[in-house]
């Protein structure tokens, strides 16, 4: 299991990926909702998705609607990462959390630990699987 970052801002996506990787998380990234949805439909099961809303091709609202329609994907928690103000429209997405931009990286790491375990405690199993203490 890993974390999926879905954001069209390449620099921010890479910054988040680097931060989480340094903490020991396995991280994948997608520049739009369509790419992220395809990644999930191919069998990826991250423990958490950080999702931007304003993206080309397929925005975060469309992605989340598609994700919630698929019973295999609907249970993956999504944290909205956006400059869009939290409110009724975001509540309709049923997010596990909301991080406003500019990001509070301490809060981002806290959410990663909450949904994926604290990777300071993660140990690599011989076959390459992750275990969480």
Backbone torsions as a table, in degrees:
resi	resn	phi	psi	omega
1	UNK	NA	149.9	178.8
2	UNK	-147.0	-162.4	179.5
3	UNK	-120.9	138.1	178.2
4	UNK	-108.6	126.2	176.8
5	UNK	-105.5	120.6	-180.0
6	UNK	-117.9	105.1	-177.2
7	UNK	-159.4	135.0	-179.1
8	UNK	-80.9	-12.6	176.9
9	UNK	-80.4	97.9	-173.1
10	UNK	-56.7	-42.1	-178.1
11	UNK	-64.1	-44.7	179.1
12	UNK	-66.3	-43.1	178.2
13	UNK	-58.5	-44.7	179.5
14	UNK	-67.0	-38.1	177.6
15	UNK	-61.7	-46.2	178.3
16	UNK	-64.2	-44.0	178.4
17	UNK	-58.7	-45.5	-179.8
18	UNK	-63.1	-44.2	179.6
19	UNK	-60.6	-48.1	-179.2
20	UNK	-68.5	-37.2	177.8
21	UNK	-63.4	-41.2	177.7
22	UNK	-62.2	-28.2	177.6
23	UNK	-82.6	-3.6	176.2
24	UNK	101.7	2.2	180.0
25	UNK	-81.8	148.1	170.0
26	UNK	-86.6	128.9	-171.8
27	UNK	-130.4	138.0	172.0
28	UNK	-122.1	155.2	-179.1
29	UNK	-131.9	153.0	175.4
30	UNK	-142.3	143.3	-176.5
31	UNK	-89.8	-5.5	178.7
32	UNK	-160.6	166.8	-177.1
33	UNK	-65.2	-35.6	-179.2
34	UNK	-63.7	-43.3	178.4
35	UNK	-65.1	-41.2	178.8
36	UNK	-64.4	-42.9	179.8
37	UNK	-63.6	-42.4	177.7
38	UNK	-61.7	-42.4	178.1
39	UNK	-58.0	-45.0	-179.8
40	UNK	-69.4	-39.4	-179.5
41	UNK	-68.1	-18.0	176.4
42	UNK	-86.1	4.1	173.3
43	UNK	113.3	-5.6	178.8
44	UNK	-66.8	137.6	179.2
45	UNK	-132.4	78.3	178.6
46	UNK	-67.5	157.6	176.0
47	UNK	-81.1	-14.3	-178.1
48	UNK	-161.6	145.5	173.7
49	UNK	-121.1	127.2	169.4
50	UNK	-97.2	118.1	-169.3
51	UNK	-122.0	120.6	170.1
52	UNK	-78.3	157.2	-179.8
53	UNK	-100.4	-39.0	-173.7
54	UNK	-95.3	95.7	-178.9
55	UNK	-140.7	155.2	175.1
56	UNK	-76.4	173.0	176.5
57	UNK	67.9	-69.0	173.8
58	UNK	-139.1	115.9	-177.9
59	UNK	-78.0	177.8	-175.9
60	UNK	-66.4	-35.0	177.5
61	UNK	-63.2	-47.0	179.8
62	UNK	-63.7	-43.4	177.6
63	UNK	-57.1	-49.5	-176.1
64	UNK	-63.7	-38.8	176.7
65	UNK	-61.6	-43.6	178.3
66	UNK	-65.7	-41.8	179.9
67	UNK	-61.5	-44.6	-177.7
68	UNK	-69.2	-22.5	177.3
69	UNK	-75.0	-21.3	-177.8
70	UNK	-98.4	112.6	-176.3
71	UNK	-60.5	-25.3	178.6
72	UNK	-76.8	-23.8	-177.8
73	UNK	-104.0	-22.1	-172.6
74	UNK	-61.7	-25.6	-176.4
75	UNK	-83.3	-8.2	179.0
76	UNK	-74.2	120.1	-178.5
77	UNK	-67.2	142.7	-178.9
78	UNK	-124.2	128.7	172.3
79	UNK	-106.9	122.7	178.6
80	UNK	-76.6	128.5	177.8
81	UNK	-120.9	103.4	-171.5
82	UNK	-158.7	157.3	172.2
83	UNK	-82.2	-10.9	176.0
84	UNK	-65.8	133.3	-177.8
85	UNK	-67.9	138.7	175.9
86	UNK	-62.1	141.7	-180.0
87	UNK	177.0	-161.4	-175.4
88	UNK	-57.5	-42.0	-177.8
89	UNK	-64.5	-34.6	177.4
90	UNK	-75.0	-35.0	178.4
91	UNK	-60.5	-31.7	178.3
92	UNK	-63.4	-22.0	178.8
93	UNK	-81.7	-8.1	-179.7
94	UNK	51.5	54.9	-178.0
95	UNK	-77.3	156.5	174.1
96	UNK	-78.3	-16.9	179.7
97	UNK	-176.7	174.6	-179.5
98	UNK	-141.3	130.1	174.6
99	UNK	-122.2	114.8	177.9
100	UNK	-75.9	150.2	171.8
101	UNK	-91.9	142.1	-1.7
102	UNK	-66.0	148.9	-170.7
103	UNK	-75.5	145.0	167.7
104	UNK	-97.0	102.0	-173.6
105	UNK	-67.9	-28.2	175.0
106	UNK	-64.7	-41.7	178.1
107	UNK	-66.7	-39.0	177.3
108	UNK	-59.4	-45.9	179.1
109	UNK	-65.9	-36.0	178.0
110	UNK	-64.5	-40.4	177.9
111	UNK	-67.5	-39.9	176.4
112	UNK	-59.6	-45.2	179.2
113	UNK	-64.8	-39.1	-178.8
114	UNK	-62.5	-42.8	-174.4
115	UNK	-96.5	-19.3	-174.2
116	UNK	-123.2	-2.1	-176.4
117	UNK	92.0	160.1	178.1
118	UNK	-86.8	115.0	-173.8
119	UNK	-74.5	-4.3	170.0
120	UNK	-67.4	-19.9	-178.0
121	UNK	-102.9	-1.3	-176.0
122	UNK	-79.4	139.6	177.0
123	UNK	-123.7	142.1	179.7
124	UNK	-82.8	127.1	177.4
125	UNK	-86.0	152.2	-174.0
126	UNK	-52.2	-38.1	-178.6
127	UNK	-80.0	0.7	177.0
128	UNK	95.8	4.3	176.8
129	UNK	-85.9	155.9	179.0
130	UNK	-98.9	142.7	171.5
131	UNK	-121.2	152.6	-177.3
132	UNK	-120.1	127.7	177.5
133	UNK	-82.4	NA	NA
